[in-house]
Amino acid sequence: MDSGTPKTGESNSLLGNNDALRNDWVAPPLLTSVPALNDAASYLADKTSYLTRCFTDFSVEPASRKADGQEMMTFAAGGMGGSLARDSVLSGNVSAVSEVSYTAIDAPRIHDGTTRNFGGESSQNSSTIVQSTNTINAAGESSQNVSAVVQSAHSNPVGISMFQGLIERVQKTVRGSADDIGWLQRDSEMPPVEDGTERFMEILDEIRHGVHRLPNSVVYLLVPGLFSNHGPLYFVNTKTSFSKMGLTCHIAKIHSEASVEKNAREIKEYIEEIYWGANKRVLLLGHSKGGVDAAAALSMYWPDLKDKVAGLALAQSPYGGSPIASDILREGQLGDYVNMRKLMEILICKVIKGDMQALEDLTYERRKQFLRKHHLPGELPVVSLHTEANISPAVLATLSRVAHAELPMFSAGQQPTKLPVVMPLGAAMAACAQLLQIRYGEKSDGLVTCRDAEVPGSVVVRPGRKLDHAWMVYSSLNDDPSEADASQVCEALLLLLVNVGHKKRHELAQKGE
């Protein structure tokens, strides 16, 4: 045996070089003395040959190459008992299990998985099933029909692969983002977070009692999130409140539907312009995607900005990614079955003239890729806040004021009448939050899960009050006056950031000594 012959026990496919073993071979008519049965047998033989060719096209390589898959072959035994053994063992090792109701005189004997040919040589096959049956025609002559099913141990049929692919697709759809939510907490390379909720609540209580201690030595830059360009009142109440306190506050005029990296460059330019104009450092507060954009600017351009930035606060930001964005855009998710991706492309690219990458950058895959390349600097003071949306039926009546319309004046000197433009954002956020709760068992503000909003290495604020994703930037018509409003929450968050910055600088100074 030459070196190319497999060793005993190794799998090999059963191939024959006889023309009768080819897939285009049609079995000769059986039961020739009974025309009706003969026609039926020929019909079955033709169909079997057709099915064999179909299976061969998808799962078996041609006979001239190594067989891979399953091949069904039918043999006629008119004087071919020996030829069957001879052709069967031409491919090498044969290990067969035989069930024989009638055996030809010169047929090979099969014992314990070993087939012996007429020369006494034995060989083994990995997994071959040979079944022989005897048929007696009307003339009393004996004819033997032998069927062999050959299956390679290394088979990988396309049909099976397609079925496995279907199963994997179903599993991926069912799992969704379950394996991605909270990946930041599971990553051992990410720094731990510190709970600052108690200190935050103390500051918020002081603010509600009229104690305002935000310093005027910095400039406050508010970075809005996705679709903010189409909400004229986004962060407006907070900026107005800060201005009344004599603080310098700006809202970054960025294209909210642009990519994270594009907005990061624009925020960098904003910070440099503010610093050079006011000669003051900048304290940033980003909401939703705005927090992701601001964090990207500081992580990508920190050498240029480290002397110009005093700290970063992220409110309800999908720093680790968003399951809503991932389930809409990821292949194999629910968005594929309702053309959600196409609808979002039309909305973002055609209607509001944005970039689809703005939403793609919030998926878990993109966030993982970005954070592996760009980390927030350790010396940067960072505070992150996340909330949980209210999913009770009462929230269905909540309306958020997103803009206002001015009615024309009907007489000279008359002030224009402003009417609020409201949307049921609270109801929409509650529906999304309930969906995430049912599917993943995760608490969220409707768009961002609590675990994905916690920035590694930051001081985390986890308020017990039920607040949805839109509440931080759009005031509600039925806000409880006994509770803090959005501008007060933003003020408390920034004051906590100032305190964290003082503490971090003190720790760095001690290390330097």
N, C-alpha and C positions, 0 to 999 in steps of 0.2 A: 504494500500500500504506500503511495507516495505521500509526501509531506502535506499536500493540499487536502488529503482526505481527513474529515473530522474524526476525532477520537470516539471510542465507545462511550455512549451516554450522552453525547452532544446531539442537539436537535438538528435535523435536516429535513428538507421537504421531499416529498415523493414526486419525482419527475420521471416521465417516460419519454423515450425518443421515438416511439412507435407512432405512426400516423393516427392510429386508432385512439391515442390519448389526447389528441388535440381538441380544442374546444369547438372547432367547426365540424367535428365528426358527428354523424347522425347514426344512431343504432340501426342495424339491419332489421327488416321486418321479422316480428316474432309470430309464432302460431300461424304458419303459412297456410295450413289446411283449413282454417276457419276464417273466411274472409272478414266477417264482422269484427271478430276479436283482433284480427291482423290489422284492420284499419284503426281500431282503437289503440292498439299497441304502438302503431306508427305515429299516431297523433300525440300520444303521451311521450314518445321518444323525441319527437320534434320539439314539443314544449319544454321537455327537460333540457334538451340541447340549448334552446333559447335562453332559459333561465340560467343555465351554466355560463353562457356567454355574458349575461348581465352581471352575474356575480364576479366573473373573471375581470370584467372591465373595471370594477370598483375595488376589488380586493386581492387580485392575483397578478403577479408579473408574468410576462410571456415565458414560455417554456425554455427559451434560450437563456433566460436570466434566472437568478435565484428566486425560488418561489417564496412569496410572502403573503400569507393569508390562507384562505380555504378554497380547495378545489374539489369538485365532485366529478367523478369519472364513472362511466358505465362500460362494462366490458361484456362481450359475447364470448361464450366458452366453447364454441364449436372447435374443439381441438386446440384450445389455447390455455389449458391448464399450466403447461410448462412456460408458455410465453408470458403468462401473467406474472409468474414468479421471476422470470428473467427480466421482464421490463420493470417490475416493481423494485428489484434490488439494484437496478442500474444507478439509482441516485445515491446509493451508499447505505447508510445505517438504517435498519428497519427494526422497530419494536412494535409488534402488532398484537391486537386482541382479536381473535377470529371466532365467529359464530358460523358454523358450517352445517347446513342440513344435508348436503350431498357434496362429497369431495371427489374431484377427478383423480384418476389413477396417478397422474404425474404431477399433481398439485403439490406445492411445498408444504411441509409440516411446520406448524407454529407451536412452540412450547415456551411458556414463561417469558413471553415478550421477545423470543428469538426466532427469526425465520431462517430456515436452512434451505439453500438451493440445491440443485442436483449435484454439484461438485462437492457438497458437504460444507461449503463455506457458510458462515453465519454472519449476520449483521443485525443492527438494531436501529429502530426509528423512534423519534421522540414521541410522537402521539399520532398513530395511524390506526384507524379502525377499518378492518376488511371484513365484509360480510358476503358470503356466497350462498346462493339459492339455486335449486335445480328445477328446471321446467321440462316437462315431457310433452312433445307435440303429438299430433294425431297419429302419426306413423309409428309411434312408440319409441322414437329416437329421443335421446337425452340431450338437453341443451342447458348449459349452465350460465347464469347471469351473476356477475360479481360487481358489487358496488364498493367503491373505496372512497372514504372521506379523509382528506389529507388536511391537516392543520399544522402549521408551523408553530413552534414554541415561541418564536419571536414575531408572531403575527400582529399587524396593526392595521386592520382593514379600514378603509376610508369610511365605510358605513358605521363601524363601531366608533371611529373617531368623531364622526358627525353626531352620533348619539351622545357620546361623552361630552362633546361641546355644548349640546343642547342642555344636558344636565347641569354643566358648569354655569351656563347662562342663567338657568332658573335659580340655581343656588346664589349666584351673584345678585340677581334681582331681589330675592328674598332677604339676603343679608344687608343689601344696601350699604349704608355708611356705618353699620354697627361696629365694624372693626377699626374705624378711623376716629370716631368720636372719643375725645379725651386722650389722643395719642401723645400730647405734650406731657401729660402727667406720667405716662408709662415710659417715656424716653429717659433713660438713666443719665444721659449727658446734659439734660436741661437742668438749670439751677432751680432750687425749691422756691416756693412762694411764701409770703408772710401775710398773716391775716391782720388787716387794718380796719375791720368793720367797727369795732368798739370805738376807736379813736374818731372815725368818720362820723359816727352817730353823735358823739359829743360835740364835734365841730358844727354839725348840722343843727343841733339844738341851740347852740350859741347864736348862730346866724338867724334862726327864727325869733330869737329874743333881741335882735337888733345889733348884735356884736359882729362887725365886719372887720376882718384883719388881713385881708389880701394886700400884699405890698404893692406900692406904686413904682417900685424900682425895676419892674420887668414889664414886658409887653405880652399880652395874652392873645394867642392866635388860635382860633377855633377852626378846626378842619372838618367840613361836612362829609357825609357819606354818599352812598350810591343814590342817584336820582335827585340829589339835592338841588341841582340846577332848575328843576321843575317844581320846586316847593319854595315859593318866595319867602316864607316865614321860617325857614330852616335856621335855627340858632338865633333868630332875630330877638326874641325875648331875653335871651341870656346876654347878648351884646348890649341891649338897651339897659338892662339892670347893671351891668358892669360900668357903662358910661355914666350912669347916675351916681355911682360911687367914686367917680373921678379917675377910673382906671382906663388905660389905653388898651382897646380891644379891637381885633380885626377878625373878619371871617375870610378865610382863604378862598379866593375866586379861582378855583380849579375846575377842570372838566370832570365832574364826578363819575362820568361813564367812560373815562379813559383807563388805561392799564395802570397797575400799581407802580411800575417803574417810571412811567411817564409822569404821573402825579408826584412821585418822589422827587424828580428833578425840579418840578415847578415849586414844590414846598421848600426845597433847598434855596431856590432863588428868592422866595418870599422871606425866608428867615434872614438871608443875607441883606436884603433890601431894608427890612425893618431894623436890623442891627446897625447898619451903616447910617440910617436916617435918624434913629432915636438914641443910638449909642447905649442901648439897653439889651440885656439878654431876653430871650424869648421863652415863654412857658406855653407848651402846646397842649391842647385838648382835642382829641379826635373822636368822633362818634362813628360807630359802625365801620364801613370801609375807610372812612377818614382816619381812624386810628391805625388801620393797617398801612395806609399811604404814609402817614406821619412816621410810623416806626420804620418803614422802608427807607425814608429819606435819611433818618438818623443812622441806621445801620449801614447804608451804602456810602454816605458822605460824612461820616463822623470826623475824620481828620480835619475837614473844612468847617465843621459846625460845632466842635466840642467847646469852643470858647464863646459861642453865641447862643447856646441853648441851656436853659436852667432845669428842664425836666419835661416829661411826657406823661400825660394821662390818657388812658384809653377807656371809653365808655361803650359797653356792649359791642365790642369789636370782635369779629371772627378771626382772631389771631392764629388759631390753629386750623381754621377752615370752617365752612358752613355745610351742614348736611343738606340744606335746601338747594344750594348751588350745585353740590355734588350729585344729588339725586336727579336734578334737572339735566345736567350736562354729561354725566358719566355714561359711557356705553354700557348697555345692559340694564340700566335702571328704569324706573317707571316713566321717566321723561321720553324714553324711546318709543313707548307704546301709544302715546298721545301726541306725538310730534311737538313736545314741549320745547325742545331745543330750537326747532324751526320758528315757533312762535316767539321765543325770546330773541332770536336773531332779527326777526321783523320788528319787534318792539324797540330793541336797543339800537340796531344799525339803521333801520329805515325811518322809524317814527321819530326817535329822539336824537338821531345822528350820533350815536355813541360807538364804542368799540366793544365787540363781544368779549374781548379779553378781560374787560373790567369784571365780568361775572366769572370767567374762567379762572382768574387769579384768586378767587375765593374758594375754589375747590380744595379738597384735602391734598390731592396730588401736587397741585401748584404750590400750595403753602409749604408742604414738606420740601419740595425742591428749593424754594426760595430760602427757607430758614436754615437749610444745610449750608448754604453759601453765605448768608448774611445774618449775623447775630447782633442783637442789641448790645452796645458796649456796657460792660459791668459797672462803670462809674456813673452811668446815667440814672438819675432817679426816675422810677417808673411806678405808676399806680394804675391798676386796672379794676374796672367795675363791671359786674354782671347782675342781671335781674331775672326774675321769673314772671311770666305773663299770667294774668288772671284768666282762668278758663271757665268761670262761672257764667250762668245765663245772663246775669245782670250786665256783663260787658257788651252784650249785643246792642245795647242802647247807647254805647259810648261813641261820640263823634269828635273827631280831631279837626282843629282849625288849621288848614294848610295854606290858606291864602285869603285875600279879601278883594272884594269887587267894589268899585266906586260908581255910584249912580250919578248921572249928569245933573248939573245944577239947573234949576228951573227959574231962578231969579238972581239978580245981581247981588253980590255980597253974601250969598248963601253958601255955607260950607258943604262940600260934597258928602253924601251919605255913603258910609262904608258898610258893606254887608259881608259877613264871614263866609268863606268857601270851606265847607266841611266835607269830610270823608269818613266812612266807618272803618278807620284804620285799626281801632281796638278790636273790632269783631274779626277782622282779617288776621290780626296777630294771634288772637285767641284760637282761631281755627287751626292755624299752623302749629301753635304750641301744643294743642291737643293731639294733632297728627304725630308730632315728634314724641310725645309722651306715650301714645299707644304703640307706635311702631318700634321705638328704640328704648322706651322707658327713661328718657332723658328730660330734665327740666330745661326750659329755654324761655327766651323772651318773645318767641314766635319765629325768629330767624336764626338766632345764634344760641347754641347750647351753653349752659353755664360753664362746663368744663373747658370748652374751646375758647372762652373769653378770658381765661386766666393766663396772663402773660408770665412765662417762667422768669423768676428772679424779681418779680414785682411785689408790691404791697397790694393785696387783693381786698376789695370791698364787696361784701355779700349781704346787702340789705334784705330784711325780711319782708318788706313791702312789695306787693305785687305790682310790677311795672312792665309794660310791654316795650317793644323795640322802638316804637314811634314816640313814646311819651317824652323821652329825653329832649326832643327837638321841636315837637308840635304840642301846643297846649290843648287840653281837652276842655270842652264846653261845660262839663260837669265835674271839674276837679274839686276835691274836698278842700275847703279853705283852711281846715285845721291841720292839713298835711303840707309838707314842703313842696314847693313847685320846682319845675325843671331848672330854672336859673339858680335857685338856692342849692340844689343838689350839685350843679356844676361848680358853684362857688366853694362848697365844702370839699369837693373832690380836688380842686386846685390848691386849696389851703392845706389839705393833707399832703399833697405833692410837695408843697413848699417845706413842710415839716420833715418829710422824708429826705429832701435834698439837704437840709441842714444836718440831719443825722448822718447821712452818707459822707458828706464833706468832713464831718468831725472824725468819722471812722478812718477815712483815707489819710487825714492829717496825723492821726495816731500811728497808723502803719508807717507813714513816712518818717516819723521820729524814731 
